[in-house]
Amino acid sequence: MSKMIENLFYSKLGQSLIGAMGVKPPIELARFNGQAPWVQSPILLAHAPSPALQAVLEQAKIAFHPFQADSEQRQDGALLDATEFKTPADLTALKTFFSGINKQLNTSSHVVILGLNPASCDDIEQASVMEALNGFTRSLAKEFGRKAITVNLLYCDAIDAAITTPINFLLSHRSAYISGQPLYVTHTSGTTQPWEKPLTGQLALVTGAAQGIGASIARALSAEGATIIGLDIPAAKDALQATLAPLNGIAVATDITSEQAVEDIINALAGKPLDILVHNAGVTRDKTIGRMPEHYWDMAININLAAPINITRALDQQSHLSNHARVICISSISGLAGNVGQTNYSASKSGVAGYVRKQASLWAGSGKTINAIAPGFIETQMTDQIPFMTRELGRRMNSLSQGGQPEDVAQGVALFAQPASEGLNGQVLRVCGQSLIGA
């Protein structure tokens, strides 16, 4: 019955009726096509770039045009550098630029605002102005989302090579389903990388890789040049091998909560250091707290939270992580916002965010990084089982009015996996189209 309703809803007649009710279908998002450079058309700049910003744009291979209020040309991106803002009066530049470019951006464009990390500002007034960028970004993202335009904020300590990869990512279609988000970049030595297959020579392990988001992550990292080790439970061995075969990957069938898991992973490494570790495996076992069986609670906590902590600790302590390892965990919007009937799942995924932030502080300056992705409504086999109306509401409850794809999560993982992403550490990036729930 649910499938019949869905077919009717998306039929020509159904869409005509929905349109008559004033409900517009969402604009299809343009997504990354795998080509370099990542940003393939010029962007609009609010004003002439500083020498430091010009150097970053040149390194990222991003062409630009200066903003002209009377221009009729449309562009696929825009950038405003607010790092020199010092007083509330400077914020007027936001209104001037963004009201002016409203009709100069194509659908599926990407907007980035650059600011200084408020915590690094010595002046109280400037720190307040930098924090104001956050609220502005979130509000503008909700306005521009109707045209499938994303708006994100990049906080940095200074405009230097450390922001090159993040700014390239946020201005490209790799960030198609990320909007209204602040990313914080710390100063680093600024590792350079090629924009085509930047993960060549890297060894990556992806848990829960048999299908869905995990399989998409494995494919994305492989496309960037990484050698893939995919891990999943023994019952999913056939699906895991089918996913990894086209990637020439290595399959590991083991339970990540077992005592054998670390040994199985080390054996698969065959003496090589692990460069990228993606903790994607996870489960949901939903019941309200009064009706939740103990094994439901234990399963969610052990798989979603305890296993990533234990595996990372063991590999690190036994020197199986490379000196510049990138660890990426999968959290969830539910973990940030909470959800009825998901106290176990929400606790585990919120715990993942806390783990990432604390481990990042311990690894600061070491060359290793750890970050998390918090997906919103992503179209997978799991969401296909949700009743139609509930699923449709879930799709629409974000600024882009649609569900994301597994590849959107995979692109976020690929960002954190980059050799030049050392300045991104302890981040929890929401891949949710700016969901209406969560922090």
Rosetta blueprint (number, residue, H / E / L):
1 M L
2 S H
3 K H
4 M H
5 I H
6 E H
7 N H
8 L H
9 F H
10 Y L
11 S L
12 K H
13 L H
14 G H
15 Q H
16 S H
17 L H
18 I H
19 G H
20 A H
21 M L
22 G L
23 V L
24 K L
25 P L
26 P L
27 I L
28 E L
29 L L
30 A L
31 R L
32 F L
33 N L
34 G L
35 Q L
36 A L
37 P L
38 W L
39 V L
40 Q L
41 S L
42 P L
43 I E
44 L E
45 L E
46 A L
47 H L
48 A L
49 P L
50 S L
51 P H
52 A H
53 L H
54 Q H
55 A H
56 V H
57 L H
58 E H
59 Q H
60 A L
61 K L
62 I L
63 A L
64 F E
65 H E
66 P E
67 F L
68 Q L
69 A L
70 D L
71 S L
72 E L
73 Q L
74 R L
75 Q E
76 D E
77 G E
78 A E
79 L E
80 L E
81 D E
82 A L
83 T L
84 E L
85 F L
86 K L
87 T L
88 P H
89 A H
90 D H
91 L H
92 T H
93 A H
94 L H
95 K H
96 T H
97 F H
98 F H
99 S H
100 G H
101 I L
102 N L
103 K L
104 Q L
105 L E
106 N E
107 T E
108 S E
109 S E
110 H E
111 V E
112 V E
113 I E
114 L E
115 G E
116 L E
117 N L
118 P H
119 A H
120 S H
121 C L
122 D L
123 D L
124 I H
125 E H
126 Q H
127 A H
128 S H
129 V H
130 M H
131 E H
132 A H
133 L H
134 N H
135 G H
136 F H
137 T H
138 R H
139 S H
140 L H
141 A H
142 K H
143 E H
144 F H
145 G H
146 R H
147 K H
148 A L
149 I L
150 T E
151 V E
152 N E
153 L E
154 L E
155 Y E
156 C E
157 D L
158 A L
159 I L
160 D L
161 A H
162 A H
163 I H
164 T H
165 T H
166 P H
167 I H
168 N H
169 F H
170 L H
171 L L
172 S L
173 H H
174 R H
175 S H
176 A L
177 Y L
178 I L
179 S L
180 G L
181 Q L
182 P E
183 L E
184 Y E
185 V E
186 T L
187 H L
188 T L
189 S L
190 G L
191 T L
192 T L
193 Q L
194 P L
195 W L
196 E L
197 K L
198 P L
199 L L
200 T L
201 G L
202 Q L
203 L E
204 A E
205 L E
206 V E
207 T E
208 G L
209 A L
210 A L
211 Q L
212 G H
213 I H
214 G H
215 A H
216 S H
217 I H
218 A H
219 R H
220 A H
221 L H
222 S H
223 A H
224 E L
225 G L
226 A L
227 T E
228 I E
229 I E
230 G E
231 L E
232 D E
233 I L
234 P H
235 A H
236 A H
237 K H
238 D H
239 A H
240 L H
241 Q H
242 A H
243 T H
244 L H
245 A H
246 P H
247 L H
248 N L
249 G L
250 I E
251 A E
252 V E
253 A E
254 T L
255 D L
256 I L
257 T L
258 S L
259 E L
260 Q L
261 A H
262 V H
263 E H
264 D H
265 I H
266 I H
267 N H
268 A H
269 L H
270 A L
271 G L
272 K L
273 P L
274 L E
275 D E
276 I E
277 L E
278 V E
279 H E
280 N L
281 A L
282 G L
283 V L
284 T L
285 R L
286 D L
287 K L
288 T L
289 I H
290 G H
291 R H
292 M L
293 P L
294 E H
295 H H
296 Y H
297 W H
298 D H
299 M H
300 A H
301 I H
302 N H
303 I H
304 N H
305 L H
306 A H
307 A H
308 P H
309 I H
310 N H
311 I H
312 T H
313 R H
314 A H
315 L H
316 D H
317 Q H
318 Q L
319 S L
320 H L
321 L E
322 S E
323 N E
324 H E
325 A E
326 R E
327 V E
328 I E
329 C E
330 I E
331 S L
332 S L
333 I H
334 S H
335 G H
336 L H
337 A H
338 G L
339 N L
340 V L
341 G L
342 Q L
343 T H
344 N H
345 Y H
346 S H
347 A H
348 S H
349 K H
350 S H
351 G H
352 V H
353 A H
354 G H
355 Y H
356 V H
357 R H
358 K H
359 Q H
360 A H
361 S H
362 L H
363 W H
364 A L
365 G L
366 S L
367 G L
368 K L
369 T E
370 I E
371 N E
372 A E
373 I E
374 A E
375 P E
376 G L
377 F L
378 I E
379 E L
380 T L
381 Q H
382 M H
383 T H
384 D H
385 Q L
386 I L
387 P L
388 F H
389 M H
390 T H
391 R H
392 E H
393 L H
394 G H
395 R H
396 R H
397 M L
398 N E
399 S L
400 L L
401 S L
402 Q L
403 G L
404 G E
405 Q L
406 P H
407 E H
408 D H
409 V H
410 A H
411 Q H
412 G H
413 V H
414 A H
415 L H
416 F H
417 A H
418 Q L
419 P L
420 A L
421 S L
422 E L
423 G L
424 L L
425 N L
426 G L
427 Q L
428 V E
429 L E
430 R E
431 V E
432 C L
433 G L
434 Q L
435 S E
436 L L
437 I L
438 G L
439 A L
